[in-house]
Amino acid sequence: MLAASQQPPDHPAGNAAERFALGLRALRSAADGPTYRQMAARTAQSPGALSDAAKGGRLPSLEVALAYVEACGGDRAEWEQRWLAAQAELDTAPAPTPGRRRWPIVAAAGTLALALVAAGAVLVSRRGQEPSPPDAARGSSRFFAADDAFNQRHPHPRPEPDSARMVAGLLAPGRVELYTGTAGSLVYRATSGTPAYEVTPRKHVGQWGPNPFEGVDLPWDASWKAPAAGREWAVVIRPDGRAVECWRAEVRDGRPSCEWGAVSDTRGSSVSVTGQETGSGLSRLAGMITREEWKAGRIDHALSFGTPDNNGRYVFPAVGRDGKGEGPWRLGQFIWLDRSYDIDAETSLKPYERMVAKALQEYGAFNVKNAGEFSFTSEYGSRPPGSGDEGYAPLGHIEFAKYLRVGTVEPAP
């Protein structure tokens, strides 16, 4: 159990939900920053639920809050009182002025007011507090909530001191490609009439965690095909916006099954709700370029990529890691094309290269997984404008070596 000196000090700033989230993040920092997967293993809660508890914006349930506290060695009784006080404050707080996002500032004293422990408090995302439009699961150009890290611009990233060396290593193999066409990621969009099946992973339950599909049926139409060898993931977006991400899908006698997988929510955060689909704990839909975006001629979100040189650390927006390598890259790390790059004046770019370059300049991209090469992914069956039919579209005309930068970003305040 943490000593009293390790508990967050009093702080009057923000509303009660924000202060409670600050306190949870400080508690986790004081406990040497366990990963959310490590915390989930100590409790009955999922990594996504524990991550959401510390985002702010709304007060987590008491059950989730106390699980978070217990996983970090905090005092359950004390934090239950803090939660009750925060709930009481929220119940009596005045509504914000219409048209302005303004939280009431309430002065609090003693242990009921929470704050960051001094240097080193871990910042966690405030993503997923507002739902996406209803068509989020129906081929919208963007997945996840508007305030998710992938849907936000990051104008002031913190540059990595070794950025140039890291870029050189990333480009060393000599090719940067876009996975598209038959090499893209398989995504199906279910309707209310699509048959749905209860699914239990064929393997790894207990070893890798509890059944990630518990309480969430997998829709599967008889006309759909399971992914071919070498493309092991299939993502099915349910009518309610939840995405069932199925690893090594098989279909026997018309019934689908998955060796393992995860569930994410396209209406909220790009962090998986249950299970694991990437080493970072982020959905496979995060950063994917859709068919609709190629048709529209614009990519309105950050991209995702992987590297073969990840180490065992991670930064926002990642919530976990799955490697113990010695490379320079951390999961969650951010890349972008420098603003000095005049993309419109670059006549050698093919139409799809120009779209990718502009997305990297406006939104950037996040490192989400271990991969054999530096590449980006679009939806299966998509046809980027100006590309061929090979399934792999080269990005050799983009001046990555000159303009690509590496750094990190912080969660939105």
One Martini backbone bead per residue (centre of mass of N, CA, C, O) as a GRO file, in nm:
protein
  413
    1MET     BB    1   0.099   0.034   0.019
    2LEU     BB    2   0.071   0.362   0.003
    3ALA     BB    3   0.186   0.629   0.117
    4ALA     BB    4   0.082   0.937   0.208
    5SER     BB    5   0.314   1.087   0.039
    6GLN     BB    6   0.196   0.942  -0.242
    7GLN     BB    7  -0.036   1.110  -0.244
    8PRO     BB    8  -0.234   1.331  -0.372
    9PRO     BB    9  -0.266   1.648  -0.361
   10ASP     BB   10  -0.415   1.926  -0.330
   11HIS     BB   11  -0.672   2.058  -0.572
   12PRO     BB   12  -0.895   2.302  -0.734
   13ALA     BB   13  -0.884   2.221  -1.021
   14GLY     BB   14  -1.150   2.175  -1.177
   15ASN     BB   15  -1.348   1.924  -1.177
   16ALA     BB   16  -1.417   1.636  -1.018
   17ALA     BB   17  -1.347   1.442  -1.251
   18GLU     BB   18  -1.070   1.561  -1.315
   19ARG     BB   19  -0.944   1.527  -1.033
   20PHE     BB   20  -0.980   1.226  -1.013
   21ALA     BB   21  -0.805   1.157  -1.262
   22LEU     BB   22  -0.546   1.286  -1.160
   23GLY     BB   23  -0.521   1.100  -0.914
   24LEU     BB   24  -0.497   0.833  -1.066
   25ARG     BB   25  -0.243   0.905  -1.228
   26ALA     BB   26  -0.068   0.959  -0.979
   27LEU     BB   27  -0.093   0.678  -0.854
   28ARG     BB   28   0.036   0.527  -1.090
   29SER     BB   29   0.305   0.676  -1.084
   30ALA     BB   30   0.376   0.596  -0.783
   31ALA     BB   31   0.359   0.277  -0.892
   32ASP     BB   32   0.550   0.276  -1.158
   33GLY     BB   33   0.365   0.243  -1.409
   34PRO     BB   34   0.162   0.038  -1.483
   35THR     BB   35   0.007  -0.134  -1.697
   36TYR     BB   36  -0.310  -0.204  -1.799
   37ARG     BB   37  -0.259  -0.507  -1.821
   38GLN     BB   38  -0.147  -0.546  -1.540
   39MET     BB   39  -0.395  -0.433  -1.393
   40ALA     BB   40  -0.603  -0.634  -1.510
   41ALA     BB   41  -0.465  -0.890  -1.381
   42ARG     BB   42  -0.550  -0.772  -1.078
   43THR     BB   43  -0.838  -0.769  -1.203
   44ALA     BB   44  -1.182  -0.752  -1.348
   45GLN     BB   45  -1.069  -0.553  -1.555
   46SER     BB   46  -1.011  -0.379  -1.830
   47PRO     BB   47  -0.789  -0.184  -1.992
   48GLY     BB   48  -0.999   0.017  -2.106
   49ALA     BB   49  -1.146   0.085  -1.840
   50LEU     BB   50  -0.894   0.191  -1.690
   51SER     BB   51  -0.820   0.410  -1.891
   52ASP     BB   52  -1.091   0.569  -1.882
   53ALA     BB   53  -1.079   0.649  -1.575
   54ALA     BB   54  -0.815   0.860  -1.645
   55LYS     BB   55  -0.931   1.087  -1.857
   56GLY     BB   56  -1.181   1.225  -1.794
   57GLY     BB   57  -1.503   1.415  -1.802
   58ARG     BB   58  -1.575   1.155  -1.622
   59LEU     BB   59  -1.698   0.945  -1.392
   60PRO     BB   60  -1.633   0.662  -1.279
   61SER     BB   61  -1.704   0.391  -1.159
   62LEU     BB   62  -1.659   0.253  -0.858
   63GLU     BB   63  -1.553  -0.022  -0.947
   64VAL     BB   64  -1.328   0.083  -1.135
   65ALA     BB   65  -1.184   0.273  -0.940
   66LEU     BB   66  -1.107   0.052  -0.727
   67ALA     BB   67  -0.946  -0.123  -0.918
   68TYR     BB   68  -0.732   0.084  -0.981
   69VAL     BB   69  -0.635   0.128  -0.692
   70GLU     BB   70  -0.560  -0.165  -0.628
   71ALA     BB   71  -0.346  -0.195  -0.866
   72CYS     BB   72  -0.178   0.063  -0.711
   73GLY     BB   73  -0.199   0.041  -0.383
   74GLY     BB   74  -0.442   0.165  -0.265
   75ASP     BB   75  -0.704   0.303  -0.069
   76ARG     BB   76  -1.022   0.211  -0.080
   77ALA     BB   77  -1.165   0.379   0.137
   78GLU     BB   78  -1.057   0.654   0.056
   79TRP     BB   79  -1.152   0.641  -0.249
   80GLU     BB   80  -1.450   0.614  -0.192
   81GLN     BB   81  -1.479   0.894  -0.063
   82ARG     BB   82  -1.383   1.052  -0.309
   83TRP     BB   83  -1.600   0.955  -0.500
   84LEU     BB   84  -1.848   1.054  -0.338
   85ALA     BB   85  -1.763   1.352  -0.342
   86ALA     BB   86  -1.756   1.384  -0.648
   87GLN     BB   87  -2.051   1.304  -0.699
   88ALA     BB   88  -2.177   1.527  -0.524
   89GLU     BB   89  -2.059   1.765  -0.682
   90LEU     BB   90  -2.184   1.696  -0.959
   91ASP     BB   91  -2.487   1.705  -0.861
   92THR     BB   92  -2.444   2.036  -0.774
   93ALA     BB   93  -2.348   2.143  -1.028
   94PRO     BB   94  -2.347   2.372  -1.254
   95ALA     BB   95  -2.419   2.453  -1.555
   96PRO     BB   96  -2.292   2.534  -1.835
   97THR     BB   97  -2.247   2.767  -2.053
   98PRO     BB   98  -2.377   2.825  -2.335
   99GLY     BB   99  -2.131   2.766  -2.593
  100ARG     BB  100  -1.940   2.674  -2.352
  101ARG     BB  101  -1.645   2.521  -2.224
  102ARG     BB  102  -1.730   2.522  -1.881
  103TRP     BB  103  -1.601   2.469  -1.571
  104PRO     BB  104  -1.643   2.447  -1.258
  105ILE     BB  105  -1.486   2.604  -0.979
  106VAL     BB  106  -1.384   2.414  -0.694
  107ALA     BB  107  -1.314   2.442  -0.377
  108ALA     BB  108  -1.085   2.228  -0.199
  109ALA     BB  109  -1.014   2.015   0.079
  110GLY     BB  110  -0.795   1.804   0.147
  111THR     BB  111  -0.859   1.478   0.034
  112LEU     BB  112  -1.087   1.576  -0.180
  113ALA     BB  113  -0.844   1.693  -0.330
  114LEU     BB  114  -0.683   1.668  -0.647
  115ALA     BB  115  -0.350   1.576  -0.788
  116LEU     BB  116  -0.045   1.603  -0.887
  117VAL     BB  117   0.230   1.471  -0.875
  118ALA     BB  118   0.497   1.564  -0.919
  119ALA     BB  119   0.701   1.470  -1.117
  120GLY     BB  120   0.585   1.213  -1.344
  121ALA     BB  121   0.310   1.219  -1.436
  122VAL     BB  122   0.077   1.032  -1.594
  123LEU     BB  123  -0.050   1.065  -1.912
  124VAL     BB  124  -0.385   1.035  -2.028
  125SER     BB  125  -0.637   0.998  -2.220
  126ARG     BB  126  -0.947   1.191  -2.337
  127ARG     BB  127  -1.091   0.979  -2.483
  128GLY     BB  128  -1.427   0.898  -2.568
  129GLN     BB  129  -1.662   1.111  -2.456
  130GLU     BB  130  -1.775   1.142  -2.752
  131PRO     BB  131  -1.975   1.057  -2.985
  132SER     BB  132  -2.021   0.964  -3.282
  133PRO     BB  133  -2.174   0.947  -3.540
  134PRO     BB  134  -2.405   0.709  -3.641
  135ASP     BB  135  -2.211   0.635  -3.911
  136ALA     BB  136  -1.942   0.503  -3.804
  137ALA     BB  137  -2.030   0.194  -3.910
  138ARG     BB  138  -2.095   0.313  -4.232
  139GLY     BB  139  -1.827   0.435  -4.381
  140SER     BB  140  -1.686   0.636  -4.250
  141SER     BB  141  -1.388   0.821  -4.265
  142ARG     BB  142  -1.411   0.782  -3.944
  143PHE     BB  143  -1.290   0.662  -3.652
  144PHE     BB  144  -1.404   0.756  -3.375
  145ALA     BB  145  -1.376   1.009  -3.186
  146ALA     BB  146  -1.304   1.344  -3.217
  147ASP     BB  147  -1.095   1.323  -2.947
  148ASP     BB  148  -0.912   1.143  -3.070
  149ALA     BB  149  -0.585   1.115  -3.152
  150PHE     BB  150  -0.649   1.044  -3.465
  151ASN     BB  151  -0.855   1.319  -3.485
  152GLN     BB  152  -0.611   1.499  -3.418
  153ARG     BB  153  -0.418   1.767  -3.402
  154HIS     BB  154  -0.037   1.812  -3.371
  155PRO     BB  155   0.138   2.108  -3.365
  156HIS     BB  156   0.329   2.024  -3.083
  157PRO     BB  157   0.556   1.828  -3.094
  158ARG     BB  158   0.806   1.629  -2.945
  159PRO     BB  159   1.112   1.605  -3.027
  160GLU     BB  160   1.353   1.384  -3.112
  161PRO     BB  161   1.688   1.381  -3.077
  162ASP     BB  162   1.702   1.105  -3.283
  163SER     BB  163   1.541   1.150  -3.547
  164ALA     BB  164   1.738   1.111  -3.788
  165ARG     BB  165   1.828   0.823  -3.712
  166MET     BB  166   1.546   0.693  -3.709
  167VAL     BB  167   1.477   0.751  -4.003
  168ALA     BB  168   1.713   0.603  -4.131
  169GLY     BB  169   1.632   0.324  -4.018
  170LEU     BB  170   1.346   0.312  -4.143
  171LEU     BB  171   1.472   0.352  -4.454
  172ALA     BB  172   1.695   0.131  -4.506
  173PRO     BB  173   1.543  -0.085  -4.696
  174GLY     BB  174   1.417   0.126  -4.942
  175ARG     BB  175   1.102   0.095  -4.852
  176VAL     BB  176   0.768   0.237  -4.899
  177GLU     BB  177   0.440   0.116  -4.819
  178LEU     BB  178   0.107   0.036  -4.941
  179TYR     BB  179  -0.159  -0.134  -4.818
  180THR     BB  180  -0.372  -0.282  -5.065
  181GLY     BB  181  -0.630  -0.426  -5.175
  182THR     BB  182  -0.538  -0.757  -5.122
  183ALA     BB  183  -0.339  -0.630  -4.876
  184GLY     BB  184  -0.544  -0.539  -4.702
  185SER     BB  185  -0.779  -0.479  -4.461
  186LEU     BB  186  -1.032  -0.665  -4.322
  187VAL     BB  187  -1.369  -0.522  -4.362
  188TYR     BB  188  -1.680  -0.548  -4.197
  189ARG     BB  189  -2.037  -0.450  -4.234
  190ALA     BB  190  -2.294  -0.472  -4.039
  191THR     BB  191  -2.628  -0.554  -3.989
  192SER     BB  192  -2.929  -0.621  -3.841
  193GLY     BB  193  -2.941  -0.893  -4.043
  194THR     BB  194  -2.690  -1.016  -3.937
  195PRO     BB  195  -2.563  -1.283  -3.833
  196ALA     BB  196  -2.499  -1.400  -3.494
  197TYR     BB  197  -2.222  -1.510  -3.276
  198GLU     BB  198  -2.098  -1.697  -3.038
  199VAL     BB  199  -1.762  -1.640  -2.904
  200THR     BB  200  -1.468  -1.844  -2.851
  201PRO     BB  201  -1.163  -1.883  -2.822
  202ARG     BB  202  -0.952  -2.142  -2.925
  203LYS     BB  203  -0.729  -1.975  -2.767
  204HIS     BB  204  -0.561  -1.824  -2.470
  205VAL     BB  205  -0.742  -1.856  -2.247
  206GLY     BB  206  -0.578  -1.713  -1.961
  207GLN     BB  207  -0.297  -1.656  -2.083
  208TRP     BB  208  -0.406  -1.364  -2.217
  209GLY     BB  209  -0.697  -1.385  -2.096
  210PRO     BB  210  -0.999  -1.319  -2.120
  211ASN     BB  211  -1.273  -1.323  -2.293
  212PRO     BB  212  -1.319  -1.070  -2.533
  213PHE     BB  213  -1.633  -1.175  -2.627
  214GLU     BB  214  -1.791  -1.118  -2.387
  215GLY     BB  215  -2.117  -1.023  -2.478
  216VAL     BB  216  -2.009  -1.036  -2.796
  217ASP     BB  217  -2.118  -1.074  -3.094
  218LEU     BB  218  -2.053  -1.224  -3.419
  219PRO     BB  219  -2.089  -1.114  -3.717
  220TRP     BB  220  -2.194  -1.330  -4.011
  221ASP     BB  221  -2.176  -1.371  -4.344
  222ALA     BB  222  -2.193  -1.610  -4.593
  223SER     BB  223  -2.029  -1.420  -4.809
  224TRP     BB  224  -1.796  -1.424  -4.636
  225LYS     BB  225  -1.445  -1.419  -4.588
  226ALA     BB  226  -1.179  -1.544  -4.474
  227PRO     BB  227  -0.871  -1.492  -4.423
  228ALA     BB  228  -0.590  -1.530  -4.565
  229ALA     BB  229  -0.291  -1.616  -4.577
  230GLY     BB  230  -0.113  -1.341  -4.418
  231ARG     BB  231  -0.420  -1.236  -4.329
  232GLU     BB  232  -0.527  -1.262  -3.996
  233TRP     BB  233  -0.736  -1.024  -4.003
  234ALA     BB  234  -1.078  -0.952  -3.891
  235VAL     BB  235  -1.324  -0.691  -3.920
  236VAL     BB  236  -1.630  -0.631  -3.735
  237ILE     BB  237  -1.893  -0.403  -3.772
  238ARG     BB  238  -2.135  -0.318  -3.586
  239PRO     BB  239  -2.430  -0.142  -3.557
  240ASP     BB  240  -2.323  -0.021  -3.263
  241GLY     BB  241  -1.987   0.021  -3.332
  242ARG     BB  242  -1.865  -0.233  -3.267
  243ALA     BB  243  -1.549  -0.411  -3.286
  244VAL     BB  244  -1.459  -0.723  -3.416
  245GLU     BB  245  -1.135  -0.868  -3.362
  246CYS     BB  246  -1.009  -1.130  -3.571
  247TRP     BB  247  -0.794  -1.400  -3.519
  248ARG     BB  248  -0.786  -1.643  -3.722
  249ALA     BB  249  -1.021  -1.693  -3.904
  250GLU     BB  250  -1.302  -1.923  -3.913
  251VAL     BB  251  -1.517  -2.139  -4.126
  252ARG     BB  252  -1.767  -2.371  -3.999
  253ASP     BB  253  -2.068  -2.441  -4.094
  254GLY     BB  254  -2.108  -2.108  -4.095
  255ARG     BB  255  -1.913  -2.068  -3.846
  256PRO     BB  256  -1.739  -1.855  -3.661
  257SER     BB  257  -1.386  -1.812  -3.563
  258CYS     BB  258  -1.129  -1.745  -3.306
  259GLU     BB  259  -0.826  -1.750  -3.164
  260TRP     BB  260  -0.838  -1.436  -3.127
  261GLY     BB  261  -0.884  -1.093  -2.975
  262ALA     BB  262  -1.112  -0.803  -3.000
  263VAL     BB  263  -1.267  -0.499  -2.863
  264SER     BB  264  -1.411  -0.212  -3.005
  265ASP     BB  265  -1.508   0.152  -3.026
  266THR     BB  266  -1.606   0.372  -3.280
  267ARG     BB  267  -1.743   0.592  -3.069
  268GLY     BB  268  -1.460   0.618  -2.924
  269SER     BB  269  -1.186   0.465  -2.848
  270SER     BB  270  -0.881   0.323  -2.980
  271VAL     BB  271  -0.892   0.161  -2.738
  272SER     BB  272  -0.932  -0.129  -2.626
  273VAL     BB  273  -1.167  -0.296  -2.433
  274THR     BB  274  -1.082  -0.590  -2.526
  275GLY     BB  275  -0.806  -0.731  -2.547
  276GLN     BB  276  -0.575  -0.788  -2.842
  277GLU     BB  277  -0.443  -0.644  -3.162
  278THR     BB  278  -0.202  -0.476  -3.050
  279GLY     BB  279   0.075  -0.391  -2.874
  280SER     BB  280  -0.057  -0.100  -2.791
  281GLY     BB  281  -0.389  -0.143  -2.761
  282LEU     BB  282  -0.485  -0.077  -3.045
  283SER     BB  283  -0.670  -0.058  -3.300
  284ARG     BB  284  -0.681  -0.161  -3.636
  285LEU     BB  285  -0.849   0.102  -3.725
  286ALA     BB  286  -0.625   0.278  -3.650
  287GLY     BB  287  -0.526   0.461  -3.938
  288MET     BB  288  -0.706   0.363  -4.149
  289ILE     BB  289  -0.770   0.347  -4.491
  290THR     BB  290  -1.045   0.406  -4.674
  291ARG     BB  291  -1.242   0.389  -4.946
  292GLU     BB  292  -1.381   0.666  -4.905
  293GLU     BB  293  -1.118   0.834  -4.897
  294TRP     BB  294  -1.020   0.777  -5.181
  295LYS     BB  295  -1.275   0.893  -5.319
  296ALA     BB  296  -1.253   1.185  -5.177
  297GLY     BB  297  -0.929   1.276  -5.153
  298ARG     BB  298  -0.919   1.234  -4.822
  299ILE     BB  299  -0.736   1.240  -4.504
  300ASP     BB  300  -0.894   1.282  -4.166
  301HIS     BB  301  -0.625   1.148  -4.023
  302ALA     BB  302  -0.431   0.952  -3.869
  303LEU     BB  303  -0.186   0.723  -3.892
  304SER     BB  304  -0.040   0.395  -3.920
  305PHE     BB  305   0.243   0.200  -3.786
  306GLY     BB  306   0.542   0.000  -3.818
  307THR     BB  307   0.825  -0.168  -3.657
  308PRO     BB  308   1.137  -0.358  -3.609
  309ASP     BB  309   1.245  -0.136  -3.356
  310ASN     BB  310   1.119  -0.213  -3.089
  311ASN     BB  311   1.067  -0.174  -2.761
  312GLY     BB  312   0.954  -0.194  -2.407
  313ARG     BB  313   0.803   0.078  -2.474
  314TYR     BB  314   0.564   0.355  -2.405
  315VAL     BB  315   0.331   0.595  -2.546
  316PHE     BB  316   0.131   0.815  -2.629
  317PRO     BB  317  -0.161   0.625  -2.698
  318ALA     BB  318  -0.048   0.396  -2.572
  319VAL     BB  319  -0.109   0.095  -2.328
  320GLY     BB  320   0.126  -0.091  -2.451
  321ARG     BB  321   0.326  -0.397  -2.493
  322ASP     BB  322   0.514  -0.682  -2.688
  323GLY     BB  323   0.820  -0.605  -2.636
  324LYS     BB  324   1.208  -0.654  -2.584
  325GLY     BB  325   1.370  -0.472  -2.737
  326GLU     BB  326   1.656  -0.239  -2.848
  327GLY     BB  327   1.529  -0.027  -2.988
  328PRO     BB  328   1.424   0.322  -3.047
  329TRP     BB  329   1.123   0.235  -3.039
  330ARG     BB  330   0.799   0.340  -2.942
  331LEU     BB  331   0.501   0.288  -2.863
  332GLY     BB  332   0.323   0.580  -2.988
  333GLN     BB  333   0.491   0.710  -3.173
  334PHE     BB  334   0.562   1.008  -3.365
  335ILE     BB  335   0.493   1.121  -3.701
  336TRP     BB  336   0.607   1.372  -3.950
  337LEU     BB  337   0.571   1.629  -4.183
  338ASP     BB  338   0.710   1.899  -4.258
  339ARG     BB  339   0.594   2.220  -4.333
  340SER     BB  340   0.822   2.284  -4.556
  341TYR     BB  341   0.671   2.091  -4.730
  342ASP     BB  342   0.576   2.121  -5.074
  343ILE     BB  343   0.337   1.928  -5.192
  344ASP     BB  344   0.197   2.085  -5.430
  345ALA     BB  345   0.490   2.122  -5.585
  346GLU     BB  346   0.501   1.805  -5.618
  347THR     BB  347   0.495   1.649  -5.931
  348SER     BB  348   0.575   1.333  -5.869
  349LEU     BB  349   0.318   1.278  -5.732
  350LYS     BB  350   0.082   1.076  -5.668
  351PRO     BB  351  -0.231   1.092  -5.562
  352TYR     BB  352  -0.187   0.897  -5.314
  353GLU     BB  353   0.073   1.032  -5.210
  354ARG     BB  354  -0.050   1.308  -5.152
  355MET     BB  355  -0.251   1.213  -4.939
  356VAL     BB  356  -0.047   1.094  -4.741
  357ALA     BB  357   0.130   1.346  -4.703
  358LYS     BB  358  -0.095   1.532  -4.591
  359ALA     BB  359  -0.164   1.360  -4.347
  360LEU     BB  360   0.127   1.372  -4.222
  361GLN     BB  361   0.123   1.687  -4.197
  362GLU     BB  362  -0.157   1.725  -4.037
  363TYR     BB  363  -0.158   1.436  -3.839
  364GLY     BB  364   0.013   1.197  -3.886
  365ALA     BB  365   0.169   0.915  -3.695
  366PHE     BB  366   0.144   0.590  -3.534
  367ASN     BB  367   0.298   0.353  -3.336
  368VAL     BB  368   0.132   0.016  -3.304
  369LYS     BB  369   0.364  -0.200  -3.404
  370ASN     BB  370   0.502  -0.479  -3.506
  371ALA     BB  371   0.726  -0.490  -3.797
  372GLY     BB  372   0.905  -0.562  -4.094
  373GLU     BB  373   0.801  -0.270  -4.198
  374PHE     BB  374   0.756   0.036  -4.340
  375SER     BB  375   0.401   0.108  -4.323
  376PHE     BB  376   0.075   0.127  -4.468
  377THR     BB  377  -0.294   0.110  -4.429
  378SER     BB  378  -0.568  -0.030  -4.604
  379GLU     BB  379  -0.847  -0.134  -4.725
  380TYR     BB  380  -0.987  -0.386  -4.850
  381GLY     BB  381  -1.032  -0.322  -5.200
  382SER     BB  382  -0.885  -0.075  -5.245
  383ARG     BB  383  -0.826   0.225  -5.474
  384PRO     BB  384  -0.586   0.415  -5.522
  385PRO     BB  385  -0.514   0.692  -5.680
  386GLY     BB  386  -0.271   0.582  -5.922
  387SER     BB  387  -0.275   0.286  -5.886
  388GLY     BB  388  -0.250  -0.038  -5.902
  389ASP     BB  389  -0.303  -0.413  -5.877
  390GLU     BB  390  -0.089  -0.538  -5.659
  391GLY     BB  391  -0.141  -0.425  -5.335
  392TYR     BB  392   0.125  -0.243  -5.368
  393ALA     BB  393   0.210   0.094  -5.287
  394PRO     BB  394   0.437   0.312  -5.355
  395LEU     BB  395   0.632   0.589  -5.164
  396GLY     BB  396   0.899   0.712  -5.325
  397HIS     BB  397   0.818   1.035  -5.371
  398ILE     BB  398   0.843   1.082  -5.083
  399GLU     BB  399   1.037   1.300  -4.864
  400PHE     BB  400   1.136   1.149  -4.595
  401ALA     BB  401   1.441   1.205  -4.543
  402LYS     BB  402   1.394   1.528  -4.525
  403TYR     BB  403   1.086   1.554  -4.354
  404LEU     BB  404   1.094   1.347  -4.141
  405ARG     BB  405   0.960   1.310  -3.806
  406VAL     BB  406   1.027   1.258  -3.448
  407GLY     BB  407   0.805   1.189  -3.159
  408THR     BB  408   0.573   1.335  -2.928
  409VAL     BB  409   0.257   1.332  -2.754
  410GLU     BB  410  -0.008   1.481  -2.590
  411PRO     BB  411  -0.276   1.511  -2.433
  412ALA     BB  412  -0.547   1.672  -2.423
  413PRO     BB  413  -0.664   1.918  -2.195
   0.00000   0.00000   0.00000
